[in-house]
Amino acid sequence: MLTREESKDSSASSSSRELFKFFNKLLVGQSAVPEFILDNYMLFSIVKLKDGSATYFGLLDSWYLMSKIEIVNKNRKSISFIREKNSETATESQVLEGMAYKEKEDAIRAKGKRDFQTSSRCFLSAAKYFQKIGDDYNLLEAAGCYEDAYKSLQQLNQLDKALKALETAASIYEANDRQHSRAARTYESLAEQHKKITNPNRNLEKALAMHKKAAELFELDGDGRYLFSLISQAELSAELGYYEQAIILFEQITATAANDSLLNFKVKDHIFWQCLCIIALDDWVRLEKQLAQSSESYPIFTDSRESFATACKKYDELTKLTPWQTNILLKAKKGLEVEDLQ
């Protein structure tokens, strides 16, 4: 072991033992503890690595990186230790990584004991340490810890904190060009959680934004699930009353699905939903044009106004209508009945 200790008195031995433990934990898998000089004082110890890369402050058998310590005087003015920029980067990263893995291990043990309070706290702590290191590998570790924290927080019914943790994980994946599909899947999970009626803070606007992000990321990655995120986005736009936006999206969906042998059987549904949005705008001239345009390929959409209610009933028997579709149809049916009476 390439280690030599220089101390002011024999009382350094206790601090030295703790320092060995610290370095051994920090440098897992490495063959040697770095050479250092230990100055042991009455109440604290200071150790300097001989290569000049770091200085540590020891107090009560705990060790702290000197560059991270802030001294506050009696006037509450901060005096920071000044170090050359990036002079301790490597060592600091090792310290943070050691802390991160320790917190992660504690979190896993707590989760095994179903102590979700401790596991969520430790997963979040580990994630923050991994984030501070900042390289791609540790950022992915951070995202994984945020996802695990989300699961533990769900067990505690702390939904706001859980969704915040999951969204942080999604944003980390999104920033990595090789993780777009994973980010998209995470945003889809977020959207579904925000749409749940059991969520006391149900947020459909947030869900719509998550579906939009998912669709964009799936498309960037050339992932076929892009279309399903687009459908969810279109349906939620219609439910929120953004009919023009939904019409454009359904048109885009129809064009994509029509050229896919596995998805073209759903084209009629997408055109029907697009027509519903036009009906919601009470634009019957536009609806007539849309029906005429679609009738060449899909004759079912050439039904007359008088058979509108019957056609909707038949459709509902085959495919269960969603609440937003039902609301639009009821509104349109009432409008048609009033016109007929006039």
Secondary structure, DSSP 8 states (H G I E B T S, - for coil): -------SSTTHHHHHHHHHHHHHHHTTT-S----EEEEE-SS-EEEEETTSS-EEEEETTEEEEGGG-EEE-TT--EEE----TTTTHHHHHHHHHHHHHHHHHHHHHHHHTT-HHHHHHHHHHHHHHHHHH-SHHHHHHHHHHHHHHHHHHHHTT-HHHHHHHHHHHHHHHHTSGGGHHHHHHHHHHHHHHHH-TT-TT--HHHHHHHHHHHHHHHHHTT-TTHHHHHHHHHHHHHHTT-HHHHHHHHHHHHHHHHT-TTTGGGHHHHHHHHHHHHHHTT-HHHHHHHHHHHHTT-GGGG--GGGHHHHHHHHHHHS---HHHHHHHHHHHHHHHHHHH-
